[in-house]
Amino acid sequence: MKPAVESHIRRQLSVEEVALVTALRPEGINFTYVDQFTLQLDVDDSERHKTFNAFARPGSQTLVHGSSIGGWGGRGKVNDRHRFKSASDRTRVLIFEFIDGDPKRQISEKTTEHITRPNKRLRQEMLRTPVYSHKQLTRLIEKRDKKFANAINDFLNSCQAQNLDPLAVLQTRAEALVPKMSTQEDNTSEWTPSAIPDHIPKQRKAMADIVKEVKKSPWYSGQIVPDGHRVFEPQQPIYGHLDFLLSQNLVNALYNAKGIEIEQLYAHQAEALNALQLGQNVVVATSTSSGKSLIYQLPVLQALERDSSSRAMYIFPTKALAQDQRRSLQEMVKYMPGQETTVIETFDGDTPIDERSFLREHARVIFTNPDMLHATILPQEERWRTFMRNLKFVVVDELHHYNGQLGSHVAFAIRRLRRICAAVGNMRVRFISCSATVTNPREHFRTIFGIDDVRLIDHDGSPSGRKEFICWNTPYNDPGDPASGRGSAKSECARLFCALMLRGVRIIAFCRVRAQCEGLVSAIKHELESLGRPECVNLVMGYRGGYTAPDRRRIETEMFEGKLLGIVATTALELGVDIGTLDCVMSWGFPYTIANLRQQSGRAGRRNRDSLSVLVGDRFATDQHFMHNPGELFTRPNAKLVVDLENLLIREGHIQCAAYEMPLQPEIDAQYFGQDLAEVCEARLLRDETGFYNCHPRFRPNPSRYIAIRDTEDTHFAIIDVTNGGNVILEELEAFRAPFTIYDGAVFLHQGSTYLVKDFLPDKQLAKVERVKVDWTTTQRNFSDIDPVEIEAIRKIPFSLSQAYHGTIRIHQQVFGYIKVDKKGRVLDAVRIDNPPVIRYSKGMWLDVPKKALEILQGRRLNLAAAIHAAEHAVMSLLPTFVVSTPEDVRTECKVALKEFAKETQRKRPARLAFYDAKGGAGGSGISSKAFDHIDRLLATALQRVEGCLCQLGCLECVASESCKQSNEVLSKPGSRIVLRSLLNLDIDFEALPMGPESHSPVGIETVIMAQPICARRSANRPITRKTASSP
């Protein structure tokens, strides 16, 4: 484009002149320096065509040699071409590009050659280099000319209205848009924090003023949605008084370690401490950063003063939280004469074996987690008897975290702990628990601890600063054209993140998944460089699972000490690790639940200063629902915490563990494990000659090893950086993530930097990666098939020919290739790879969709997969209503737009609603089995919800799901009605149905076929009929 412009103006084009053009309409232009390598493609058209032809056959698993990335030869070429070089060796190119959308592709029908408009989903044609017609390009130029003409007129009118000199204003704007070349060398493996530059304010402005400044930025175009800016005024502290006296040493330690005078205890702190002094159990449910930790620190220190043999156990959901609180308690003990040598330590999986015996005997306070309690402490109760006999306090923090199946496991582990304490003569243990603000804290405490006597403290006396909450929606690619689609939420987050950080705002951005986290770190660093602030790049770090423990501790310390200005994190930092003062929390996309959003938001303003929370809306249905209904974020109640103590699989597992620890006496131990304990013992345990019940041999020698209380993996893959002959472990990756993350040829992101996977060695559980400088990433192409393999029970749907089935489910996951995507989300290349499948088994239930439903859907041109997926969501959303469960406990086969709306596919899926237990391994968790007992009512209630919801396309109240792994892209609300009605054998008004294809669910090549029968166990052949069932 540059030669044409220079030929027209007959002189050389200057950077300043291009900046003037950019200043007129910056939202549609990208004007920046990029690495020259990022502008290169790796294959020519002939090689690309060969690769795509091979790639289009997912049924074959032969490795394509010479492919652009994934083949052995291709990977070497890319590695050589994009090998990481020092800043001085890299060539930077100044580019000017329009980012207001590319011409819409046209697809020629093979039979008629008629030009049709493509659907909005990624088809196979979109994996090929686009070729646009002269007519398309002419229209695009005319469209952009019109936009710039309108921008010029609007600019001139605005200047005239304000009596400003247009040229002076334009030049001022352009000066800020002249790109600056970065010479910053980025070496993540040897990262050191930068000093905070002088141009970043040491003391930021008030958050309200900063928001006003941001809204005046040239790139602001009304992203704050209507009614999406809420202000919560500051709250003054409410102080309380203790009804007893603390020792002077403890009063001094409180002041010296925390700067708190005894008269400055908040009302909820004083109320809780008074209750504990009276011997009561306490649950505290107040806001984040309200000083809850003092409530469980002071009583323990007071007990140690009175009796040096006293013990206390602190249980936290994560190691990081335990270590954080251990440091806090140790800091107080340092200021208490006579207590300086008190052993206060963590006891977790990282504790060396040779130190554990010392801690059992000499530690007065241990900080541990539920996993360690269940698998190590309780099974070795004879070694812990001195500790248990002198145990005065058990503290369980973050009580709201123990929900669903994890909550059930923890509840039984706590009962086992209480039972052992009682057996060694300790009936005086007091329990202290703290929770975020939830719907039912007292009930939840009673369920987890099995204790009715509990004092609830939920009147928050802590102060809070002024809080601003903003719903910030990602604008359309073309602000005046909704059909252009929404732009990149990642770019929007990065721009806003940098705008706030450069104004002295200490900020954390939460992402839903690890890939988002790394992508946003990279985008933020790129944005800082494009703003001419490369010295700020090392002031931002990522924080997520997978990083090595030393790296996580280092990041926490740097943030706490104020050496970092920004962190991009996953939910690993939702819980209360203290990382110092934060001014702003940004959430990229709705974080699955209202409770999660409020927990994240509470991380800002922890020092009582004014703060800001921003929810950045992505293009997905759930995000856009809240962007259009922001009030619901503040009025919706938190989901009720649920714990099922009647889950037979979980209960029996812990009964076996308890019998191993100490033989069971049903008449005594029924208080811990249920009134029917005698029947369970008789059926499942072994009775000895004295009448006691012992663990069954099939669970020995260590039953706790067979009972996993949460889905964690012991097996990890090491990711090793071998750049320039190095050998540095970047991070560790769980085994189940490895096939989808570190396949040969993948671009792996770490702290925003790009690494190419050179060797994936599954047998050695490692992958070798090398640093490369590219501006694209890879996304795996995979499929997940959820298929029943054996029927164990059949249930007839009343008044219908349909039946529901329960049995064994096979989950087959296969990565068969990947696509290379640039920063704008455009596909540059596609590559086939030959990875072995990942296959596992669980228990689940399913229903085959009747043939008449498929015929009606096809007759109305409604997408079959979208209809089935929407019906599955409608049923799944109701499971917690019928069965004690959480939304994550049962899963289904979420449909992928890339496959369901493709023009060509050989992969066909049975017309079936299938649900499986997400936890519990091959034996399942028992939740789908319980739901199976209510399947007829589940179907009827789901249909009522769908037909009673007034939305047009599907929302969270009917067929959309907050936890959908594919972001609800493949849904058909009218199609779900057809599926549900046909299963219930209800009339369907064919003429009243809408005619498709729906705009968001276009008809492609159908991927759904009739479901075939599944083999049944002999005992499952007789259908079960609900005796009290009534007509739906």
N, C-alpha and C positions, 0 to 999 in steps of 0.2 A: 504493500500500500504506500510505503514511503516514497519510492521513485515516482509514482503517479502524482502524488501531491507536490513534490519538488518540481516536476516537469510543468505542473500547472502554475505554480507561483514563481517559477524561474529563478529559484535560489535554494540554498540549503535550509532545511527545516530545523529549527532549534528546539531543544528540550523545553524551554520556557513557553514557546508557542503551543506545543502539545499540551503542556500543563494548563494553558488558558482554555483550550478546548475541553479538557477533562473537568475543569472547574465549573463549566456550564451545566454538566450533567454527570457528576461523579458516580452516581448509583449505577450507571450503565457501562462503566469503563474500568478496566484494570490497566494501570500504568505503573510498571514496577520493573525492577531488575530481577532476573531469574538466572539460574545456572544454565549454561548453554546445553548441557547434557539433557536437561529436562525437556527440551524441545525436539529431541530426536525420538523417532520410532525405531524399533529394533529389527523389523523385518520388512522386506519389500512386499509388494502386493501379491506376487506369485506365491511366495512362501506363506504369507498370511492366508491366502485362499486355500492352500493345501492344509494348513493347520485347522482352519474353520471347518472344512469338509470332514476332517477326521473328528473334530470336536463335536460335530453335530450328531454323533452316534454314541450316546451314552451307554448303549447296551454292550459295546465292545470295550474291553479293558486293556488293550494293547498300548504300550508306551509309544508315543510319536517321537521318533528321533529327528533331531533338527528343528523341533518346534521352537518358537521364539523365546520362551522362558523355561517351560517345563521340561523340554527334551534335554538330553545331556549336552548336546552341542550348543543349543540355544542358550542354556544357562551360563556357559562359559563366555559366550560373546557378550552377554549383558554385564557379566561380572567385570570383564576387561573394559568395556566401554564406560561403565558408571562407577568404576572403582573409586573409593574415597580418596581425595587428594587434599593437600593443605590449601588454605585460603589463597595463598599466593599462586598456586598452580591452577586454580579454577577460573574459567572464563565466565564472566557475567554479561548478560545481554539485556538491554533495555527493550521491553516489549510494550506495545499499545494494542489492547484487544477489547472488543465489545463483549460484554457479559450479560446482555439483555436477552439472550436466547438465540439458538441456532434456527435455521429454517426447518420447518416441519418436514420430516421425511415422507416421501410418497412411495407406495408399494404397488408394484404392478402385479395384477393377478395372472397366474401362469396360463390360465385357459383363455380369458377374454382380453388380456392386456389392458383392461380398464383400470385407470388410476383411482385408487381409493385412499381415504384418509386412514392412517394407522391408528391403532388404539394407543393409549398412554403408557402401556407396559412395554418392557424390554423384550423385543422379539429377536429371532435369530438374525434378521437383517441388521439389527442395531449393533451386532458384533462384527460388522464389516465396515471398512473405511467408507464414509458417506461420500456420495457424488451428487452435487446439487445442480439443478438445471439453470440455464441462463434466466429463465422467467422467475424462478424462485429467488435468485440472487438480486434481480432487479426489484422485486417486491420488497425484499429485506432492506435494500438501500433506500427505497422510497419511504419505508416505515421509519427508518432511523432519521432520515432527513426531516420528516414531520415532527418527530420527537424533539430534535434539536431546535427546530424552528419554534416550537411551543416553549421549550426551555428558555430560548433567547427572549421571546416576548414576555414570559413571566418574569424573567430577571430584570428586564428594562422597566416593566411596570412597577415592580417592587422598589427599584432604585428611585424611580420618579416619585412614588408615593412617600418615600422617606427622605426625599431631597438629597440623594447621594450621587456621587460621581460614579457611573457604571464602570468606567475603565479602572479607576482606583480600587473599587471593590473587587473587581475580577482579578486584578493583579495580586491583591492581598490573598485572595483565596488560592490562586495558582501557586504562589510561593510555597504554601504548605503542602502542595501536591507534587512538587518536583521530587522525583525519587532520588534517594541517596544510596550509593553502593556500599554494601557491607563488606568489610574485610575480616569480620569476626570469624575465628576458627572455632568450630563446634566439635568438641571431643568429649562425648558423654562418658566414656569409660574413665576419664580422669577429671571428672567434674569438680570444680571448686566454685563456691559462691562469689559473686561479684560484690563489691561495695556498692551501696545504694547511691546512685549519682546525685549530684547537687541539684539537678533540675527537677528531681522528684521531691515534692514538699515533705519535710519532716513532720509537719502538723497539717493534716488535710483540712479542707473546708468542711462545713456542715454538709451532711449527705443531701439535704434538700437543695443546697446550692449546686452541688455537683450534678445532681439529676437535671437541674435547669440548664447547666452548661452542656451536658450531653445532648439535650434536646435541641440545642442550637448548633450542633455539629452539622457540617454540610451533608453527611450521609444519613442523618436522621430524617425519616419520611413517615412519621406517625406509627412507629412500631408498637408503642404503648397502646393497648387495645382500650376501647370504651369501657369505663368502669373498672379498668385494670390497674389503677394506681390507688392503693389504700395507704393511709397513714394511721399508725397507732401511737397515741400520745404516750409520753414517758410515765412510768409509775413510780411513786415515791416508796421508800422502804417502810415496812411495818415491823417494828421491833417487838420482841417478847422478853420475858423474864424467867429465869430458872427458879424452881422451887427448892433448890438445894445448892450447896456451895461446892465449887470445884477447888481442888488444891491450888495453892499459889504457884507451884511449879507448872501445873497444867495451864493456868491462866497466863503465865509468862510465855510458855511455849506457843500458845495460841497467838499471842501478839507478835512474838519474835519470828515465828515461821510464816504467819499469814497476815500479819498486820491487823488483826481483829481484836478489838477489846470486848470483854465479856458483856458489856452493855449493848454491843452492836449485833447480838444474835438476832436473826430474823424470827418472826413469829412462828413460822413452821418449824424452824430449827429448835427453838425453845420448847415448843409443844411436844415434839418428838423426843427430845432428851428427857423431859419430865416424865413422859410415859414409860420410857426405858428404865428410868430410875425406880419406877413403881413395879418393875418386873414384867411389863407388858411386851408383847411382840408388836412391831411397828412396820407399816408400809407407807412410804412417802411418795406421793404422786404430784409433783410440782414441775414447773417449767425447766427447760434446759438451763444450766449454769445458775441455778438458784441456791447453790451452796449445800447440796444434799450430802456431799462427802463428809462434812463435819459431823453429821448425825451418826455416822458409823465409825468415825475416828475417835471422838471424845470418850464414848463409853468404854471402848477397848483399852485406851490409855489409862482411864480411871481404874479399870479392873486390874491392870498390870501394876499400878501403884499399890493397890490394896493387897494383892496376892501375886507374888512373882511367878507362881506356878500356873497362873491362868493362861488359857489358850484361846485363840480366835482363828476362824477360817473365813477368808474372803473369797467369794466365787464370782468370777467375771466371765462374760462370754468369749472374750478374746485375750490372747497373751499380752497384746499391747496395752489394753486397759489395765490388766493386773499389774504390769510393770509400772505404768504411770501412777497408779494409786499406791504401790509399794514405795516409790520414791517420795511421794507426798507424806506418807506416814513416817518414813525414816527421817524426813526433814524435821518433823515435829519432835521426834524422840531425841534428836541431837540437843535440843534445848531443855531437856528434862534431866536434872542431876540424879544420878543413880540408875537411870534407864538407858544410858548411852550404849551399853553392851547388849541390850536386848536383841535377840536374833529375830529379825523380821525379813522374810525372804519369799521369793516366788518358788512354787513347787509345780512345775509343768513338764511337758515333754522335753524341753531343752535343758532341764536340770541334770547334770552329770550323775551317773549311777553311783559313783563313789561319794557323792555329797548327800545322797538321799537319806542314808541312815543317820547322819549327823543332824539333818533337819528334823527327822521324825522325833529324835530325842531332845533336841535343844531349841528348836524354833518355838517361839511363843505366838507368833502370828505368821500364817502362811497365806499366800495369794495364789489361787489356783483357778481351774476352770471345770465345767461339768464333765468334760471328757476324762480328765485326770481323776476326778472324784470317783467316777463310775468304773474306770478300767484299772486303776492302780491303787488308790487309797482304800476303798471299801473292800476289794478282794484280799487285801493284806491287813485286815482289821486287827489281827493279833499283834502286828508290829506297831500299830497305832493306838493301842489301848490306853497308854498313859496320856496321849494327846486327847483322845476322846473322853477320858474320865475327867479331864480338867477343862474341857471345852465350854466356854462361857457364852460366846457369841458366834453365830453364823450369819454372814452378810452376803446377800445375793443382790448384786446391782444389775441395772438394766433389766428389770423383771419383765418388761413388755417384750423383750427379745425372745422369751421362752413361750412360744405360741405354736399351735398345731402339734405335729408329731414330736418336734424337739421339746416342746413343753411337756408332753406326756412322758417322755423319757426322763427329763429332769425331775418331774414330780415323783416318779418312782425312785430315782436315785436319792432324793432328799428323804423319802420315807425309809429307805435302807439305812441312811445315815442316822436318822432319829432312832431307828430300831437298835442299832449297835450302841449308841450312847445310852439308851435305856438299859440294855443288857449289861453294861459295865457299871451301872448304878448312877448314871448322870441324867437326872430328870429336870435339870435347871437350865438347859440351853435356851437362850433367847434368839429370836430370828429378826433380823432387820433387812428390809428390802426397799429398794428405790426404783422408781419407774418414771418414764415420761408420762405426760398427761394422757390417760386412756379412759375408755368408757367404764370399765368395771374393775378397778384395782383391788378392792377388798375381796371380791369373789375370786379374782385371779390368784391372789395370795393364798386364800384358803384352799384352792385347788392344787396349787404347786406344793405347798408345805403340809397339807393335810391337817391344818390347825385352824380351829374356829376363833380362838381368842386372839384378835388382832385389832390394833388401833389404826385407823386410817387418818393420815394427815394430808389434806389436799388444799388447804388455804395458803396460798403462796404469799409470803411476806417480802420476797426479794424485790429490789428495784429493777427497773428496766429502762433503757434509753428509748428515745423516739425511734420507731421502726417504720421504714417505708417498704411496701411490697408492690412489685411491679410485674404485670403480665406483659411480656415483650414478644410479639409475634414476628416470625421471620417474614419479611416482605416478599411480594411476588417478584419474579425475575424482572418483569417489566411492571413497575408500580401501577400503571394504568391499565394493565391487562391481566385479569385473574386467570385467563386461559394459559398464560405463560408458565403457570405453576410457581410454587414457592421456591425461593432460592435456598442456598445452603445454610442450614441452622448452625453448622460448625463455623462457617465464616462469620456469621452474625455473632456467635458467642465470642469468637476470637477478637473481633473488632471492639465489642463492648468491654470485654475483659481488659484489653490494652488501654482503652479510653479511661477506664476507672483506675487501673494500676498506675498509669503515668500521672494521675492526679493524687497519688499518695494513698490510695485505698488498698488495704490489705484484703485480699480476695481469695475465695476458694470456689472452684467450679466443680459441681458433681455431675458425673456421667453415669449412664445406666450400665454400660458394659466396658470391658477393658479396651476394646478396639476404639471406642469413642474417646476414651481417656487419652490414649496415645495420639490419636488423630488431632485432638484439640490442642495438646501440648505442641505438636508440630505446627499447627496453624497459628497459634499465638506467637511462637518464635518467628515464623515467617512474617507475621504482621508487624512485629517489633522491628524487624530488619527493614521492611518496606517503609516504615515510618521514620527511618534513620536513627533508630535507637538500639543498635546491636549490643551496646554495653548493658542492656537490660535483659538480654536473653537468659542469662544464668540466674536471674532472680525468680524464675518460674520453674517448677518441677512437677512431675507427675507423682502420684501416690496411689498404689493399688496392690491387690494381691499378686503374688508372683515375684515381686522384688525380694531380694535377699534381706534377711533380718537386719544386717548391719546398714544396708542402704535405707531401709525404712526408719530405723532409729536415727540415722543421720539427717534425713529429711525432717522428721519430727523435731529434732533439736534445732536445726537451722531455722525452721518456722517459728518455734517457741522463742528463740533468741532474736528474732526480728531480722535475720539475714536473708530471708526470702520475702517477696511481696505477694507471690501468688502460688497456689497449689491447684492442680487438676486431679481430682480423685474419683474413685468409685465409692461404693457404699462402705468401704473399709474405714472411712473416717466419719460415717454417720454417727457411730457411737462416740462416747464422750472423751476420747483422748485429748488431753489439753495441749493445743499447739499455739497457745498465746492468743493475742488479740486479733480478731477478725472483724473487718468492717462490712464485708459484703459476702453473701452466698449467692451463687448463680447455679441454677439447675437446668442442665440441657435436656429438655423434654420432661414430661411428667414422670416422676419416679415410681410408677406402678400403684402406689397407694397414697391417700391423703396423709396417713400417719408418717410415711417416709418423707414426704414433702415438708411437713411441719418439723420433723426431727432435723432435717437438713437446714431448714431456715433458722432453727434455734441455735445453730453454730455461730451466727453473727451476733455481734454486740455482747459478747460474754463478759465484757468489762464495764457494762452498764452505759456504754457510749451509744450515740445514735448509730443506726445500722441500716443496711439495705438488703433486701432479698429480691432476686429476679428469677422468674420462671420463663425460660425462653421456649416458645412453642415451635415444635418441629412440624413437618407436614402431615404427621400421622393423625388418625381419627381421634384418638384419646386426647392428644395435645390440642387439637383444634376445638374439641368439645369444650375444654376449659378456657381456651382463648375467647370463645364466644359466650361462655357462661362463667366468668371469673368469680362471681359471687359464691359459687358452690365451693370454691377452695376454702372459704372462711366459714361456711355454714354447715357443710357436710360433717357429720360426726365421724370420729375414728371408728374403724371396724372393731367389733367386739372381739376380744381375745378369747380363744377357744382351746381347751385341753380335754382330750378324751381319755378318761381313766378306764373305760370299758373296752378299749381295743385289746382283744384277746392276745394277739401276737406280741404286742409290746408288754402287756401285763405278765404273760407267762415268762417272757425272757427275763424280766427283772425278778420274778418269783424264783426262777432257777438260780439267778445270781445271789439272791438273799439266802437261799438254802445252802449254797456253797459257802457263804460267809459264816453263817450260823444255822444249824438245822432248825426247821420251822416247827412251831407249835400252833396249829390253826386257831385254837381257842384264844390264844394271846395275840397272835400276829394278824388276825383278821382286821384289826384296827388300822393296819398299814396297807393291806392288799385286798380288802373287800370281804364282805360277809360270806361269800361263797368260796372262801379260800380252802376249806376242808375238801370240797368237791374237786377243786383244781389239783390239790395235793394228791388226792387219791388217784386221779386219772393221769397225772403228768410227772409226779415225783416218786421217789423210792422211800418206803417206810422201813425204818430199822426196828430192831427188837424192843427198843425202849419207847416206841411210839412216835419218835421224831421223824420228820420228812427231810430227805436229803436230795441234793441235786441229781438229776438223771445222768447216767454215764455218757449219753450222747453229747452233753454240753461240757464235759470235762476234757482237759484238766483246768481250763480257765474259761468259764461261761461268759464272762464279760467281753471276751474277744469275739464272741459270736453275735453280740448285741451292739450294733453300731448306733449310737444315739444321734448322729447326724451324718449326712452324706459327705464325708471327706475321704480323700485318698492318701494312702501312705506312699504310693509310687509317684515319683516326680521325674521329669526330664530336665536335664541341665541344658541351658542355652549358652553356648560358649562363643565369645567373640575372638576370632582368629585373625582380625585385621592386622596387616603388616607383621605377621608371624606371632601375634599375641596369643594368649591363652587365658582369657578372663571370663569368669562366669557372670553373665549379665543378670540372669534371673532363673527361677525354677518354675516349671509349668506342670500342672496336674496332668496325669496320664490321659484322662478322658478328653482334654483339650488338644493334645498333641497332634492327632491326625488332621484337625481342622485349622491348625495355626502354623505349624512348622514343616509343612510338606516341602519337597524339593522345589526350588524356584520361588517360594513365597517371599514377599517383602515383609519383614518383621519389624515392628516399631517398638523402640525402647527410649523413653524420655524424649519422644518426638523425633528421634533420629531413625534413619532407615538402614536396615541390614538385610542382605540377601542370604537366604538359607542355601548354603553350599552342600551340606551333607546332613541328611536326616537318618540317624542310626538308631532305629527303635530297639534293636537287641541290646545296645549299650546304654539306652535311655538318655541319649543326648543328641543335640543338633549343633552343627558348626555354622556360624553365621559370619559374614564379612560386611563391614561398613561400606555402603554405596551412597552416592548422592543422586537421588532420583526424586522426581516430583509426582510420582504416582504410587499407588499401593495395589495390593492384590486382594481379591475377595474370592474365597473358595466357592466352587460350584459343587453343591452336594445335595443329596436327597435323604429323607428319612421315611422309611416305610414302617408303619405301625400295623402289624398283621396278627390276628389270632391264629394259634396253631393247634389248640386243643380245647374243646368244650368240657367244662366241669359241672356246669349247672345251666338249666334252661328255665326261663320264666315267661309264661304267656302274657301278652298284653291283653287285658280284658276287652271284650267286644271287638277284637281285631284279629286278623290272621297273622299279624306280626309277632315275633318272639324276641326276647332279649337273651343274651348268652353271657356267661361268665367263665373265665378260664385263663389259660396261659397266653401271653402276648409276647411276640418277638419284635424288638425294636432294632431295625437294620439301618445303619447310617453309613453313607458312602460319599467320600470326596473323590470326584472323578475329573476334576479340572479346576481351573481358576480363571478369572478375568482380571485384566489390568485396567485400573480406573484412575483417571486424572483427578486433580483437585476440584474440578467442576462436576464430578460424577459421571463423566463421559467414558464409555468403554473404548479403550485403545487396542486391546488385543484379547484373545482367548486361547487357552492352552489346555491340552489334555494331560493328565497324569494318571499313574496306575498305583493307587493306594489300596491296601487291603481294607475291607469293610470292618466296621465296629458293630458287633452284634451282642445284644444282651436280652435278658428275659425279665418279665414281670407278670403280675396278675392284672386283669382288667375285665371290662364288660364291653359289649358291642351289640349293635342292631343293624340288620341289613335293610337298606332302603328299598321299598317295594317298587316293582317295575312300573306301576302306574304313575308313581311320582316322577320317575325319570322321563317318561313319555310326556307328561304335562310340562315339565321344565324345558324339554327340548322343543315342545310345541310353542311355548311362549318365548323361546330364545333366551332363557335365563341360564346362567352358567351353573353347571351341576356342582362343580367343586366348591364354588362360592356358596351355594345353597346348603350343602352338607356342612361346610365349615361354620357357617352362621348358626345352623341348628345345634352343632356341637357346643359352640359358645353359649347359646341360650340354656342348654342343659347344665353345662359346667358351672355357670354363674350361680345356679341354685343349689349346688351340692352342700355348701355350708348350712343351708336352711334345713336340709333333711338329715345330714350326717355331720358329726363334729369334725370339722376339717378347715383348712385354709385354702385359698385359691391355688397355692403352689403344690398341693398334695396330690392332685390328679391332673394328668395332661392328656392332650390329644395330638393328632397329626395336623399341625398348623400348615395351611396351604401357602405356597410360595408363588407370588405373582409372576415371577420370571418363568416358571414352569407352566402354571395353569393358564396363562394368557399367551403362551407361545404359539407361533404359527405351525411349527413342526415339533413333534415329540413322539417317541416310541414307548414312553413310560405310561402305562395305564394303571389306574388305581381302582379298587372295588368300591362300589357305592355303599358305604358303610359308615355309621357313626361309631367311633372307637375311642375308648377311654382307658387309661392304664395308671397304675400306682407309680408315682414318680420316685418313691423312696421304698426302701425295704428289700432291695435286691430281687432275686428270682421269686421269692415267696411273697413279694408285695407287702404293702402296709396294712391291708385289710379294709382300707377306706372304699375302694371300688366295690368290694364285696358287700359292704353295708349299703352303698348307693344302689347296687343291683336289687336289693330288697324293696326299694322304693321307686323302681324305674317307671312304673305306670303313672304315678303321681308326679314324678319329675317331668315326664313328657307333657302331661296335661298342664302343669303350672308354667312350664316354659312357653307353651303355645299361648296361654293367657297373657303372659308378659309381652310377648312379641306382638300380639294383636291389640293389646291395650296401650302400647307405646305410640305416641303421636308423631315420632320422628319419621322421616322419609327413607333415609339411607341406612339406618342402623346406628345406635348409640350405645353408651355404657349401660343404659337401662334395659336393653333388649339383647342385641346380638354381638356387640363389640365387647372386647375383653381387655382389661388393663394389663393382663399378663400375657397377651398373645405375642409369641416370639417373632411373628412376621408382621406385626404392627397393624393387624386388621385390614390388610390390603385386599384380601380375597374374601369378600362377604356379599351375600345377597339376602336382604331381609325378606322380600316377597318369596324368594326361593325357600327360605327356612320355613315359612308357613306351610308351603306345599309338602315339604319333607315331614314336618311334625304332624300335620293333619293326616297324611297317608299312613304314618305309623300307628296313629290312634284310630284309623278307619273312620274318619269324619269326612263329611261332604266337602268338596272343593268346587267353588264357583269359578269355572274355567274362564268365562267371559269377563269376570270382574278382576282378573289378574292383569297386571301391567304387561305390556309387550316389550321384550328386550330388543337388543342388548342394553343393559344399564350402562350409564356413562362411566361408572367406576368399576364395572365388572363386564368388560366386553367379551363377546363370544370368540374364542379361538378354536384351536383343535381340541375337542373334548378329551380330557384325560381320565374320565370316569366311565367304568363299565359295570355291568351287573355283578354283584358279589356272588361268589361260589360257596357252596356249603363247606363247613369246617368239620373235621372228624371229631367225634365225641367219645368221652369215656363211657363205658357201659352204664355206670351209675348215673350218668347225666341225661339219659334218653327220655326220662319222664319229666315233662314240663311241670314247673311249680306254678300254682295259681294262688293269688292273694285271696284269702277267704272273704275279707271284708271289702274287697274292691267294689267301687261303684262306677257308674258311667261317667267318663270324663266330660 
